[in-house]
């Protein structure tokens, strides 16, 4: 039985607000399918979500905000 495979480009990154535009350029050049980001600030998330690089996104703090 033949198996079909589909390549999937995945990256994991500590994505803080510093340098977000440079990181967006790198993400675009790598043609990522999936970004697993940690230490994401709200502004960094908004920049990635607004970039149009991904069809959808989810930000965990929208589901369970941290106590102030």
Buried (B, 14 or more C-beta within 10 A) or exposed (E): EEEEEEEEEEBEBEBBEEEBEEBBEEBEEEEBEEBEBEEBBEEBBBBBBEBEBEEEBEBEEEEEEEEE
